[in-house]
């Protein structure tokens, strides 16, 4: 009886020892598995951290290069604005931009010529509307800072006093604030159109120009070169310069629809392409704000022009825009700048 009890006790002890060994084995295996999983987890987050640092590093370089590129384009208008344009932009309120175009191939910082194209553009993010108004290049005006050289054609304002005089003249005759300006030559416009992959325009008349043919009512996908041909022709248009202005607005409108986006502003290739043929007092941050918060403004585009009539005065061919017509344009633009 005693031997049987001893045997049972011995077997129970052995079983207990085996259970302890098994538990220890499971515990050790679980511990190793948990330890391995912790190591893998640490490696994963370490890799993510390295990738994140690389991303931040390269993003910082790209951002810096973009700012350098836009700094090459920046040139102050040299004028005290009628209102704090940067505050207007920061509050996402409607802004105005004077678009100036020259017909030169290269745009030197000290270059003085005449502006073949003048447009006033307003962007209203609340109304989701962009308004573009063309001004006759030969419009008879008085230059604010050059009374002895007045009257003069409005496109001569740039010849006498650069962008500063152009802005002052427009503000004086149309009684609206000009918040920013963009000056671009035709070579820059051609490059910009090519960079966005061309533009689509519907021809308002049938004509041939420099080897290109356009048919009234037909829509064309134009590269930069053909877009310039489409917008440059003047003498064979029944409406003369007013017809050319219309075609210029069609091209600018088509370009705006494709280029006014956050991706374009952050596209270094696009900015580098136009930086040597463009000037503006929009900073890089201004451009980012416009691209992010004003791009909805091109949902509705209103196009107009200041209508005048030709007159020969002392051997000069002017376009006379009556006071009533100037007031109509003023009312249109002032209304477009209201929230």
Steps between C-alpha positions, in 0.01 A plus 500: 500500500779736593690414180194578292466839665866574443461406134199726463684787668797444268277501192319815617831672558627401158177627337530828685859532384399432141224763517751750633738418218220536243384828653855629506546394138177674393589804704849511352364455145235768558765729644724444196205559264399817683861620502535432125173682429619798704825511303313486168267774619796720596665439162175594322461831682870573458462451123189718494687769691791492254264524202315788664826686560598449134157624389525810718856563382418479129174693544695777670750511212219506239315771695817709526572461127143603417534810715831584331333461159209726590742749654657530155157605371427742782527871428319760707272741318667779699167648599303547819191289443153643558445220751702233678491232231659231717233546767229479233652173381543364852129558568406324174324812373468587128826625348598681182798433276622714210621281212758665276630338182794602285592371157868452582693174490700560819390702799789697648458648846589849370312466173265779401257451216127514447244261633308352209249338733334639813232311691349550842414170666307455824465174694199461729510173698164566669313549172727244327547750218796632303452824308737597218480842335720603206614858456569649153875533453452841335258636762554870553602572862676751718806355672497590873876551533563637149265794441735656245482184290124477523269419339654169398397149404447274800757250374764776523460517879746212528743678268510808723474355847498123484250290690459775760360745245284232336338417834453867590341578163254211519405585859445864409283443194292212634492586869577150626787363712760289324627249754763323291642496151640236264720603207576233241642502151361295215787253524407435863135454411594248231711303749225503763246363252738224396568408862130440573464288187332757275165679520158456341337800331200551274573733211258796468588551132665337199852623421853401402807630678867403464417161347224412747134472398201550729133447419217683673318289759761225505687407819876453479756352737793740464862475604685816603604601149153461346335668800712808433405494132135473603525800733735727305316558172344847488482659157277236335251504786185707423511620861866595481676513836174423682481169317859428595420583863217248492729226372763592759239463776400161360861380521556648849172349623595157364844526661352604835271198505799270462773679695338660805545203729703401802690242293608762246626743761704217654624386159863611489535427128200721419629789711855473369369502144326836540724663762734664248213653305267609779493759775254533785465640849326180610723317746529121513265490801253724312503256208439202728206681664349584161542143379351347815220741586409679177504222240122464529473853359541371145166314521337806338699731276364839394671663200463864397691791351504878512348616170629813334514662158793606284608863476794681342634778722809691395620212286444241775249219462320460832217282620260724690315320779211728612456581867174306505676187372779541752235522772330184373829310527561653844158382621558152358840465669396653831204262514732206424711597804206484741458197725 
